[in-house]
Amino acid sequence: MFKDIKSDLPASIVVFFVALSLCLGIALASGAPLFSGIIAGIVGGIVVGFASGSPLGVSGPAAGLAVIVFSAIETLGSWPTFLLAVVLAGIIQVFMGFAKAGFIAYFFPSSVIKGMLTGIGLLIILKQIPHALGYDKDYEGDLSFFQQGGENTFTSILIAFDAFSSGAFLISALSLFILIFWEKVLSKKHKIFRLIQGPLVVIAGGIFMNYLYMNGFFGLSLKPDQLVRIPVPDNFTEFLSQFTLPDFTQFSNPAVWKIAFVLAVVASIETLLCVEATDKLDPYKRVTPTNRELKAQGLGNIVSGLIGGLPVTQVIVRSSANIAFGGKTKLSSVIHGFFLLFSALTISSLLNLIPLASLAGILLIVGYKLAKPELFKKMYSLGMEQFIPFVVTIVAILTTDLLMGIGIGMFTGIMFTLWHSYKNSHSILKESEFSEKESREVYRIELSQEVSFFNKATILKSLEAIPSDSKVIIDGTKSKVIAYDVVEIIDNFVQSSLHRNITIERIKV
């Protein structure tokens, strides 16, 4: 497990810094205690990390659940009652794992998954531009088009230019320069620059720049909302008081079970999507056991709910950051969880000096690596059946949210599959047949392996086009399945052909 520690340790540090702000931002958007996001991050790293079979996936609180969590807390009326729903959702996920529900992951088309990764990459870039410019009204980790306060992804960028902060921009520009120079130049000069990752230097540089600002250098400053804001306990007792137990007296409350079921289903779908996406990014092309992943996520939600944390899923932003900065095994996920725990216990005051502009620089690089222009060229070269669902998924994610975007992409992919099936239900071979008395046209219709009710229209159209006084051979030798609807059409054609002097020969139909 420790053989790739040289790669996993630096990657875990990057994931830790990225996850830190995301955990806090998602907790804020969920209307939950801020520390609940940190708890979920700790559990997602340590508990799910150990239990999961995903080599590169990183779990924690997810933005896709923020709206559900916010409304659920309001519906149930108390935070402890909601925690019970999280525990029950985890139990449901464990049962789903044992029921082998993870097979659902294999039904996501490759074009849609690649579109999801590219869409998220572009979305990360668009969402981080305001933070890089010093406009931090939208919470870190938001992946929805529409934002709080009536803004959206694009209007937020325009407002950010009006609310331009020189201090934040200088830090984000310096961060981008360090990251690019580190990767393109320094990492090739000496192995020490591969061991010490550029993002760690960016975070240290951001803290140092903030310190200079605070001491009057450059005449610049950062506002409190332009910095990481992790709760700072005065002592260990106060730290422990941030953990909350579920209200088990609400076990028989139907609303708790309803919310638990919704959480379990949405969290599982988001996890399985992330698993597929992460496996595609894996340089070693390893395959995550999906049923084990559902069990691991279920265990994580049980533990998170029991100690006062938000629900967890596998999260593509953290996972892609892990891959982008060299993670090789799940040890990087586990270590990042321990970093979150250690930091919350000891150095929360120091972490609150980190500018969000520094994190924006890191995430801009992550976004670019997910949405490289070369991928568009590659998908276009594969043909419209791959390219159109890919592009539709990207546009849908950018203009709605992650799950809605995936749903629209899936629908587009299914439509192409149905169209392909519609066009390839059968083949027709025309030839002539001669005898002493007459000659006539012979039409051999060979049905494909799978003939479903979707093929009714094309087969009916072909049969109606056959001229009178001809012969038709309908061959189902190659077919494994012929839908009853199609057989019924053929039966009806046989009846109608009697009036048109058409001879019909049926083979295994």
VENCOR-V404419 format. One record per backbone hydrogen bond with DSSP energy under -1.0 kcal/mol. NH is the residue of the N-H (numbers start at 1). CO is the residue of the C=O. E is the energy in kcal/mol with one decimal. If there is no record, write none. Layout:
nh:co:e
NH:CO:E
NH:CO:E
This chain:
nh:co:e
5:2:-1.6
7:4:-1.4
8:4:-2.8
9:5:-2.6
11:7:-1.5
12:8:-2.5
13:9:-1.6
14:10:-1.7
15:11:-2.6
16:12:-2.4
17:13:-2.0
18:14:-2.4
19:15:-3.4
20:16:-2.2
21:17:-1.2
22:18:-1.6
23:19:-3.2
24:20:-1.7
25:21:-2.7
26:22:-2.6
27:23:-1.7
28:24:-2.2
29:25:-2.3
30:26:-1.7
31:28:-1.1
32:27:-2.1
36:33:-1.5
37:34:-1.2
39:35:-2.5
40:36:-2.1
41:37:-1.9
42:38:-2.5
43:39:-2.8
44:40:-2.8
45:41:-1.9
46:42:-2.9
48:43:-2.1
50:46:-2.0
51:47:-2.0
52:48:-2.8
60:313:-2.4
65:62:-1.3
66:63:-1.4
69:65:-3.0
70:66:-2.6
71:67:-2.3
72:68:-2.3
73:69:-2.5
74:70:-1.6
75:71:-2.5
76:72:-2.8
77:73:-1.7
82:78:-1.6
83:79:-2.1
84:80:-1.3
85:81:-1.3
86:82:-1.7
87:83:-2.1
88:84:-2.5
89:85:-2.3
90:86:-2.0
91:87:-1.9
92:88:-2.4
93:89:-2.2
94:90:-2.1
95:91:-2.1
96:92:-2.3
97:93:-2.1
98:94:-2.1
99:95:-2.0
100:97:-1.3
101:96:-2.6
103:100:-1.0
104:101:-1.7
105:102:-1.7
106:103:-1.6
107:104:-2.0
108:105:-1.2
113:109:-2.1
114:110:-2.6
115:111:-1.8
116:112:-2.5
117:113:-2.3
118:114:-2.4
119:115:-2.9
120:116:-2.6
121:117:-2.2
122:118:-2.6
123:119:-2.5
124:120:-2.9
125:121:-1.9
126:122:-2.7
127:123:-2.8
128:124:-1.9
129:125:-1.3
132:128:-2.6
133:129:-1.6
135:130:-3.3
142:139:-1.6
145:400:-3.2
147:151:-3.5
150:147:-1.1
153:145:-1.3
156:152:-2.4
158:154:-1.7
159:155:-2.6
160:156:-1.9
161:157:-1.5
162:158:-1.2
163:159:-2.1
165:133:-2.7
169:165:-2.6
170:166:-2.4
171:167:-1.5
172:168:-2.6
173:169:-2.8
174:170:-2.2
175:171:-2.4
176:172:-2.3
177:173:-2.2
178:174:-2.5
179:175:-2.4
180:176:-2.5
181:177:-2.8
182:178:-2.7
183:179:-2.0
184:180:-2.8
185:181:-2.0
186:181:-1.8
187:182:-2.9
188:185:-1.1
189:186:-1.6
190:186:-1.5
193:190:-1.4
195:191:-1.7
196:192:-2.4
201:197:-1.2
202:198:-2.3
203:199:-2.5
204:200:-2.3
205:201:-2.8
206:202:-2.4
207:203:-2.4
208:204:-2.2
209:205:-2.6
210:206:-2.3
211:207:-2.2
212:208:-2.3
213:209:-2.5
214:210:-2.4
215:211:-1.1
216:213:-1.9
217:212:-2.5
220:217:-1.3
226:223:-2.0
227:224:-1.3
228:354:-2.4
239:235:-1.8
240:236:-2.4
241:237:-1.6
242:239:-1.3
243:240:-1.7
247:80:-1.8
248:246:-1.1
250:247:-1.7
251:248:-1.4
253:250:-1.9
257:253:-1.4
258:254:-2.3
259:255:-2.2
260:256:-2.3
261:257:-2.3
262:258:-2.0
263:259:-2.8
264:260:-2.5
265:261:-2.4
266:262:-2.6
267:263:-2.6
268:264:-1.9
269:265:-2.4
270:266:-2.6
271:267:-2.1
272:268:-2.7
273:269:-2.4
274:270:-2.1
275:271:-2.6
276:272:-2.2
277:273:-2.3
278:274:-3.2
279:275:-2.4
280:276:-1.5
281:277:-1.4
282:278:-1.4
285:282:-1.6
293:289:-1.8
294:290:-2.1
295:291:-1.9
296:292:-2.6
297:293:-2.7
298:294:-2.4
299:295:-2.6
300:296:-2.3
301:297:-2.4
302:298:-2.1
303:299:-2.4
304:300:-2.9
305:301:-2.5
306:302:-1.8
307:303:-1.3
309:304:-3.7
310:36:-1.5
313:60:-2.4
315:58:-2.7
319:315:-2.2
320:316:-2.9
321:317:-1.8
322:318:-2.2
323:319:-2.1
324:320:-3.0
325:321:-1.6
326:323:-1.7
327:322:-3.0
332:329:-1.4
334:330:-1.9
335:331:-2.9
336:332:-1.9
337:333:-1.4
338:334:-1.7
339:335:-2.4
340:336:-2.1
341:337:-2.0
342:338:-2.9
343:339:-2.8
344:340:-2.1
345:341:-1.5
346:342:-2.1
351:347:-2.2
352:348:-1.4
353:350:-1.8
354:351:-1.8
356:226:-2.5
359:355:-1.2
360:356:-2.2
361:357:-1.6
362:358:-1.6
363:359:-2.6
364:360:-2.3
365:361:-1.4
366:362:-1.9
367:363:-2.9
368:364:-2.1
369:365:-2.2
370:366:-1.3
371:367:-1.5
375:372:-1.5
377:373:-1.5
378:374:-2.3
379:375:-2.6
380:376:-2.2
381:377:-1.9
383:380:-1.4
386:383:-1.1
387:383:-2.7
388:384:-2.2
390:386:-1.4
391:387:-2.7
392:388:-2.9
393:389:-2.2
394:390:-1.7
395:391:-2.7
396:392:-2.7
397:393:-2.4
398:394:-2.3
399:395:-1.6
400:396:-1.3
405:401:-2.7
406:402:-2.4
407:403:-2.3
408:404:-2.4
409:405:-2.4
410:406:-2.9
411:407:-2.3
412:408:-2.2
413:409:-2.5
414:410:-2.7
415:411:-2.3
416:412:-1.9
417:413:-1.9
418:414:-2.8
419:415:-2.5
420:416:-2.5
421:417:-2.5
422:418:-2.9
423:419:-2.1
424:420:-1.4
427:446:-2.1
429:444:-2.6
431:442:-2.7
433:440:-2.9
435:438:-2.1
440:433:-2.4
442:431:-3.5
443:471:-2.8
444:429:-3.0
445:473:-3.3
446:427:-2.5
447:475:-2.5
448:425:-2.7
451:481:-2.5
455:452:-1.9
456:453:-1.4
459:455:-2.2
460:456:-2.7
461:457:-2.3
462:458:-2.0
463:459:-2.4
464:460:-2.4
465:461:-1.1
466:463:-1.2
469:500:-2.2
471:441:-2.6
472:503:-3.3
473:443:-2.8
474:505:-2.8
475:445:-3.1
476:507:-3.1
480:449:-2.4
481:449:-2.0
483:451:-2.8
487:483:-1.9
488:484:-2.7
489:485:-1.5
490:486:-2.2
491:487:-2.5
492:488:-2.4
493:489:-2.1
494:490:-2.3
495:491:-1.8
496:492:-2.4
497:493:-2.1
499:496:-1.1
500:497:-1.5
502:497:-1.8
503:470:-2.2
505:472:-2.9
507:474:-2.9
